[in-house]
Amino acid sequence: MIDVVLAGTGHRPGKLDGYEPEAQERLIVYATKILPFYKPKKVNMGMAMGWDQAMAWACVRLGIL
């Protein structure tokens, strides 16, 4: 069995439907749906606003620490 480590980065909120909390929540929900497909042991991201932070929140919700 291979331990999968993902790295994620992407666009900032200005290019992803704005800075509203609803837009960020949609990104988090999407990330929460796609992460289980890859079954990562760990996820690395840069923590920029937008997709990076959505991936981080999705990891927290899924218990990927």
N, C-alpha and C positions, 0 to 999 in steps of 0.2 A: 504494500500500500504506500503510495506517495503522499507526503504531506504537501498540500497545496498552499502556496503563499501568493496572494494577489496584490497587485499594486493598482491604485486608482487615482486618476486625476481627470479634470475636465473643465468645462466652462464655468465662468463666474456668473452670479445671478443676473447681471445685466443682459446676458445672452440667453438666459433660461427663463424667460417670462417674469423677470423682475425680482424685487427684494421682499415681496410680501410673504408672510409666514405660510400662506396656503401653497405658494410655489415651492418653498423649501420642503413642506410636508409631502407634496407629490413626489419630489425627488427621493425622499427618505422611503416612502412606500414602494417606489420602483426598485430602489436598491435592496430593500428587504425582500422583494420578490425574486430578484435575480441572484443574490448571493448564495442561497441554498443550492442552486443548480451546480455551482462550482465546488461546494463543500470545502471552503478554505479553512485551513488551520489558523492562519493569520492573514491580516490585511494591512498593507502599508499605504498611507496616503499623505499628501502634503499639508492638509488641513486648511487650504484656502477656502474662502466662502464659496458656496455653490455645491457642486458635485462632491468635492473632497469631504466636506463636512456632512453631507447627506450619507455618504458611505460610512463615515465614522458612527453616525447615529444609528444607522441600520445594523452595524456590527454590535453596538450596545444592545439594541433590541433583540438581536439573535443570540447574544451571549458569546460572540466571537471577540475575545479579548486578547 
